[in-house]
Amino acid sequence: MTTLIYGGRIVNEGRTFSGSVVIDNGVIADILEENMHPRGNYQHTVDATGCFVLPGIIDDHVHFRDPGLTSKADMESESRAAAYGGVTSYLEMPNTLPQTTTIEALEQKWQLAARKSHVNYGFFFGATNTNASLFGSLDRSLVPGIKLFMGSSTGNMLVDRKEALDKVFAESARLHLPLMAHCEDTAIVNRNMQEAKATCGNDPDIRLHPRIRSAEACFESSEKAVELARRHDTRLHIAHISTARELSLLDRPVTDQLPQITGEAVLAHLLFDESDYDRLGALIKCNPAIKTSADRQALRQALASGLIFTVGTDHAPHLLEEKQGGAAKAKSGMPMVQFSLVSMLQLVDEGELSMERMVELMCHNPARLFAIDRRGYLRRGYHADIAIVRPHAGWTVTKNIIQSKCKWSPMEGHVYNWRVEHTFCNGQHIYNKGVFAHDSKGEQLLFDNQ
């Protein structure tokens, strides 16, 4: 099928310009700038007048709970939520049931995604204290990298033995596989929790969560990860950075070469600070914890300065009843993939970063960091993954809009000024102004990790 998207403003590779995009057989056949007029007959046309045309968003950090935890989310529901939000590719984490720490479990996920995922998919292989010897058996063209939990979080995949950490970092470096690390010092977190329980009872108030999963716990673990990466020459991506101090550990990009040490920010730490616990309680409980307004502002500034390399969601649905309680009992995580693009566009409106930089953080840089084949850019010959968004189109998040299986969001009641109008995935028009193509299927992402 041939498709013409015309009349919009294209945002791509540091530029914004009027133009048209031609899609043929699932790939971008041409990009015509404003003085070039499309010719020929097209089977499908989309008028993007008044809209911005972006590469499809690549979310480098999601938990879709499939297999094993599908009462709260699954690949079908969460990939549908992604499509509604202009997200066309995702990289999913290994803490499912079974954990993605064996070749067999990884193959099971690929099979599930081929049947259920509406958008493109890739799965991290999870590190444990004993499985680094398996890394060499991975097909590196099918795996974005290794996920390492250097702090205990959902799924109990903590790697805490010195010799095991050395092996994980060394094998990742030898195989040229990026290593994405969750960094919180478990000993510090456990000590803080014991002290909070001694003072406040078995389920301390949710407002103590950032004191328990503290800035110190984050920095100590991130610093250790960076030291290991430097020693083994491992490409390290620190997940969901939540403190200003951790930013000092990152390499600042100075050329077109990838930095060795990069960092991800996620929506929770960009949108909220600790004052929001009074309003939203455990709905915004996540690991690492949402911290101070100064930390949030430092992270926002790092978006524009180049210190932060990617923006993801850490999309992590739970049932609403699991989000009840305080710092000990309430589950950590929130569903955000449907609202990532419009939330970042809100920060653009607030002057925190430019539209071009937002596209770099959410499209170009994830594709570069994980060497994703022909995604993340609007280029001839690339897969036609495209999001079309309209400004000045106010709408309110209501429960009936939420596509995630858990059917709640901390953004419920929030008014957005931007609207995702169209999502194309591999040239398929899978989301069209509220109409979703339920028979749509994504593709397995390919990686050039050689």
C-alpha positions in Angstrom: 0.0 0.0 0.0 1.2 3.6 -0.7 0.4 6.3 1.7 0.9 10.1 1.6 1.1 12.2 4.8 0.9 15.8 3.8 0.4 19.3 5.2 2.3 18.8 8.5 5.4 20.1 10.1 8.1 17.3 10.2 10.4 17.1 13.2 13.5 15.0 12.5 17.3 15.1 13.1 17.4 18.6 14.7 15.1 20.3 12.1 11.5 21.3 11.8 10.1 21.9 8.4 6.9 21.7 6.3 6.7 18.6 4.1 5.2 15.3 3.2 6.1 11.7 3.9 5.5 9.0 1.3 5.1 5.4 2.6 5.4 2.4 0.3 5.1 -1.2 1.4 5.8 -0.4 5.1 8.9 1.8 4.6 9.5 5.5 4.0 9.9 5.9 0.3 10.4 9.7 0.3 10.4 12.8 2.4 9.4 15.9 0.4 10.2 19.3 1.8 7.9 22.2 1.5 8.9 23.3 -2.0 8.6 19.7 -3.4 5.0 18.7 -4.4 4.0 15.0 -4.2 3.0 13.5 -7.5 1.3 10.3 -8.4 -1.7 8.3 -7.0 -1.8 7.1 -3.4 -4.0 4.4 -2.0 -4.3 6.2 1.4 -3.8 9.9 2.3 -3.6 11.7 5.7 -4.0 15.4 6.0 -1.6 16.5 8.7 -2.3 20.2 8.4 -1.8 22.0 11.7 0.0 18.9 13.1 3.6 17.8 13.7 4.9 14.6 12.1 7.4 12.8 14.3 9.3 9.5 14.2 7.4 6.9 16.3 8.4 6.9 19.9 10.8 4.2 21.1 10.2 3.5 24.8 13.4 1.8 26.1 11.9 0.8 29.5 8.5 -1.0 30.0 7.1 -3.8 32.1 4.2 -5.4 30.2 3.8 -8.2 32.8 3.5 -10.9 30.2 3.9 -13.9 30.9 2.8 -14.7 34.4 1.4 -11.5 35.7 -1.4 -10.9 33.2 -4.1 -10.1 35.7 -2.7 -6.5 35.7 -1.3 -6.2 32.1 -0.4 -8.1 29.0 1.3 -7.5 25.7 -2.0 -6.9 23.9 -3.4 -4.3 26.2 -0.2 -2.4 26.9 1.0 -2.4 23.3 -2.5 -1.0 22.4 -1.9 1.7 25.0 1.4 2.4 23.5 -0.1 2.9 20.0 -2.7 5.3 21.4 0.2 7.3 22.7 2.3 7.4 19.6 4.8 4.7 20.8 5.7 2.3 18.0 8.5 0.3 19.6 9.2 -0.8 23.2 12.0 -2.6 25.0 10.6 -4.8 27.8 12.2 -5.8 31.1 12.9 -9.3 32.3 11.1 -9.4 35.7 8.1 -11.5 34.5 7.1 -15.0 35.4 9.2 -16.8 34.4 12.0 -14.3 34.5 13.7 -13.7 31.2 17.0 -15.1 32.4 17.1 -18.2 30.2 17.1 -18.7 26.5 13.9 -20.6 26.7 12.1 -17.8 28.6 13.3 -15.3 26.0 12.0 -17.4 23.2 8.7 -17.7 24.9 8.4 -13.9 25.0 9.2 -13.6 21.3 6.4 -16.1 20.6 3.9 -14.3 22.8 4.7 -10.9 21.2 4.4 -12.3 17.7 0.8 -13.2 18.5 -0.2 -10.3 20.8 1.9 -7.1 20.3 0.3 -4.4 18.2 3.7 -2.5 18.0 7.3 -3.4 17.6 9.0 -5.3 20.4 12.4 -6.2 21.9 13.2 -7.9 25.2 16.2 -7.4 27.6 17.9 -10.5 28.8 18.1 -10.4 32.6 21.3 -10.9 34.6 21.4 -13.0 37.8 24.1 -14.0 40.2 24.8 -17.2 38.1 23.9 -16.7 34.4 26.5 -14.5 32.8 27.9 -17.6 31.0 24.6 -17.6 29.0 25.2 -14.2 27.5 27.4 -15.6 24.8 24.6 -17.9 23.6 22.3 -14.9 22.8 21.6 -13.9 19.2 22.8 -10.3 19.6 20.8 -9.3 16.6 17.6 -10.1 18.6 18.5 -8.7 22.0 18.9 -4.9 22.9 21.1 -5.6 25.9 21.4 -7.0 29.4 19.2 -5.7 32.3 20.9 -5.7 35.7 19.2 -5.1 39.0 21.8 -3.7 41.4 19.0 -3.0 43.8 16.1 -5.2 44.8 12.9 -4.2 43.1 9.9 -5.9 41.7 10.7 -9.5 40.7 13.6 -10.2 43.2 16.3 -10.2 40.6 19.0 -8.6 42.7 22.6 -9.3 41.6 24.8 -8.5 44.7 27.8 -10.8 44.6 31.1 -9.1 43.7 32.3 -11.9 41.4 28.9 -12.1 39.7 28.8 -8.3 39.0 32.3 -8.5 37.6 31.3 -11.3 35.3 28.1 -9.5 34.2 30.0 -6.3 33.3 32.9 -8.2 31.7 30.7 -10.4 29.5 28.5 -7.5 28.4 31.7 -5.6 27.3 33.1 -8.6 25.5 29.9 -9.2 23.6 29.4 -5.4 22.9 26.0 -5.6 24.6 24.7 -2.5 26.3 24.1 -3.0 30.1 21.1 -1.2 31.5 21.2 -1.1 35.3 18.7 -0.4 38.1 20.8 1.2 40.7 19.8 1.4 44.4 21.9 0.1 47.3 19.8 -2.6 48.9 21.7 -2.4 52.3 20.9 1.3 52.6 17.3 0.8 51.6 16.8 -2.0 54.1 18.4 0.0 56.9 16.2 3.0 56.1 13.1 0.8 56.1 13.9 -0.8 59.4 14.4 2.6 61.0 11.1 3.9 59.5 9.2 0.8 60.7 10.7 1.2 64.2 9.4 4.8 64.4 6.2 4.6 62.3 5.0 1.0 62.3 5.0 -1.8 59.8 3.7 0.3 56.9 5.4 3.7 57.1 3.6 6.7 55.5 4.0 6.9 51.7 5.7 10.3 52.2 8.6 8.5 53.7 9.3 6.5 50.5 11.9 9.0 49.2 13.7 8.8 52.6 13.7 5.0 52.6 14.8 4.6 48.9 17.0 7.6 49.4 19.2 9.7 47.3 22.2 8.2 49.1 21.1 4.7 48.1 20.8 5.7 44.4 24.1 7.5 44.2 26.1 4.8 46.0 24.8 2.1 43.7 25.2 4.2 40.5 28.7 5.2 41.5 29.6 1.5 41.9 28.1 0.6 38.5 30.1 3.4 36.8 33.3 2.1 38.5 32.6 -1.4 37.2 31.8 -0.1 33.7 35.1 1.9 33.6 37.1 -1.1 34.8 35.6 -3.5 32.2 35.0 -1.0 29.4 31.3 -1.7 29.5 28.7 0.5 27.8 26.5 1.4 30.8 23.0 2.9 30.7 21.7 3.9 34.2 18.0 3.4 34.3 15.5 5.9 35.7 18.0 8.4 37.3 16.1 10.2 40.1 18.7 12.5 41.7 20.7 15.6 40.8 23.8 14.1 42.2 23.8 11.0 39.9 24.0 13.3 36.9 27.6 14.0 37.7 28.4 10.4 36.9 27.3 10.6 33.3 29.4 11.2 30.2 28.4 14.3 28.3 28.1 13.6 24.5 30.7 15.7 22.7 30.7 14.0 19.2 28.6 11.7 17.2 30.2 8.8 19.1 28.1 7.1 21.8 29.2 8.0 25.3 30.2 5.1 27.5 28.1 6.1 30.5 24.6 7.3 29.7 21.5 7.9 31.7 17.8 7.5 31.3 15.1 9.7 32.8 11.5 8.5 33.2 8.3 10.3 33.4 7.7 9.8 37.1 10.8 11.8 38.1 10.2 14.5 35.4 6.6 15.1 36.2 6.3 14.7 40.0 8.2 15.6 43.1 7.7 14.6 46.8 5.0 17.2 47.4 2.8 15.2 45.1 2.5 12.4 47.6 0.0 14.5 49.5 -2.2 14.6 46.4 -1.7 11.2 44.8 -0.3 9.0 47.6 0.9 5.6 46.6 -0.4 6.0 43.0 3.0 7.6 42.3 5.1 5.1 44.4 7.9 3.8 42.2 11.4 2.5 42.5 13.6 4.6 42.6 11.3 6.9 44.6 10.2 10.3 43.4 12.3 12.8 45.3 12.7 16.6 45.8 11.6 19.5 43.5 15.4 20.3 43.2 16.0 16.8 41.9 13.2 17.1 39.4 14.4 20.4 38.2 17.9 19.2 37.7 16.6 16.2 35.7 14.6 18.6 33.5 17.6 20.8 32.9 19.6 17.7 32.0 17.1 16.9 29.2 18.2 20.1 27.4 21.8 20.1 28.4 22.5 16.6 26.9 23.4 14.8 30.2 20.2 12.7 30.0 20.4 10.4 26.9 17.0 8.8 26.7 13.5 9.3 28.1 11.4 6.2 28.9 8.4 5.5 31.0 9.2 2.5 33.3 5.6 1.7 32.5 4.7 -0.8 35.3 1.0 -1.5 35.8 -0.5 -2.9 39.0 -4.1 -3.5 40.0 -5.5 -0.5 41.8 -6.0 -2.6 45.0 -2.2 -3.3 44.9 -1.5 0.4 45.1 -3.2 0.8 48.5 -1.0 1.3 51.6 2.2 3.0 52.4 5.9 2.8 51.8 6.1 -0.9 52.7 2.8 -2.4 51.5 1.8 -0.6 48.3 3.3 -1.9 45.1 5.8 0.3 43.2 5.1 1.3 39.6 2.6 3.1 37.5 1.2 2.8 33.9 2.5 5.7 31.8 3.2 4.5 28.2 0.0 6.0 26.8 0.8 9.5 28.1 4.6 9.7 27.6 4.6 11.7 24.3 1.9 14.2 25.3 3.6 14.6 28.7 7.0 15.4 27.1 5.2 17.8 24.7 3.9 19.6 27.8 7.4 20.1 29.0 8.2 21.5 25.5 5.4 24.0 26.0 6.8 24.9 29.4 10.1 25.7 27.8 12.1 22.9 29.5 13.4 21.6 26.1 12.9 22.0 22.4 10.7 19.8 20.2 13.8 18.8 18.3 15.6 17.7 21.5 12.5 15.8 22.7 12.5 13.8 19.4 16.3 13.1 19.9 15.6 11.8 23.5 12.6 9.7 22.7 13.3 8.5 19.1 16.9 9.0 17.8 18.9 8.3 20.9 17.2 5.0 21.9 17.7 3.8 18.3 21.4 4.8 18.5 22.1 3.4 22.0 20.6 0.0 21.3 21.6 -0.1 17.6 18.0 -0.6 16.5 17.8 -1.4 12.8 16.2 1.3 10.7 14.0 2.8 13.4 13.9 6.1 15.3 14.3 8.4 12.3 12.3 9.6 9.4 14.6 8.5 6.6 14.2 6.9 3.2 14.4 3.2 3.5 13.5 3.2 7.2 10.5 1.5 8.6 7.5 3.8 8.5 7.0 4.3 12.3 5.3 7.7 12.7 3.4 9.7 15.3 1.3 12.7 14.2 0.4 15.1 17.0 -1.8 18.2 17.1 -1.2 21.2 19.4 -3.9 23.3 21.0 -6.3 20.3 21.2 -7.1 20.2 24.9 -8.5 17.0 26.4 -8.8 15.4 29.8 -7.6 12.0 30.9 -10.6 10.0 32.0 -10.9 6.4 33.0 -12.6 5.3 29.8 -9.7 6.7 27.8 -7.1 4.6 29.6 -6.1 1.5 27.5 -3.8 -0.2 30.1 -5.5 -3.3 31.5 -5.2 -2.0 35.1 -7.6 0.9 34.1 -6.1 3.6 36.2 -3.4 6.3 35.8 -1.9 9.0 38.1 -2.7 11.3 35.1 -6.4 10.8 35.5 -8.1 14.3 35.6 -5.0 15.9 34.0 -5.7 18.2 31.0 -3.3 17.9 28.1 -2.9 20.5 25.3 -1.5 18.0 22.8 -3.3 15.1 21.2 -1.9 12.1 19.4 -4.1 11.9 16.2 -2.4 9.2 14.2 0.1 6.4 14.8 1.7 4.4 11.9 3.7 1.3 12.7 5.6 -0.4 9.8 3.4 1.6 7.5 0.1 0.3 9.1 -2.3 3.1 10.2 -2.9 1.5 13.5 -4.4 4.5 15.3 -6.6 7.0 13.6 -8.2 9.7 15.7 -9.6 7.3 18.3 -10.1 4.4 16.0 -7.7 1.5 16.6 -6.8 -1.3 14.2 -7.3 -4.3 16.6 -5.8 -6.8 14.0 -2.5 -4.8 13.8 0.7 -6.7 14.5 4.1 -5.2 15.4 7.5 -6.6 14.3 10.4 -8.0 16.2 13.1 -5.3 16.5 16.5 -6.1 15.1 19.8 -4.9 16.7 23.3 -4.3 15.3 25.2 -5.2 18.4 28.2 -6.7 16.6 
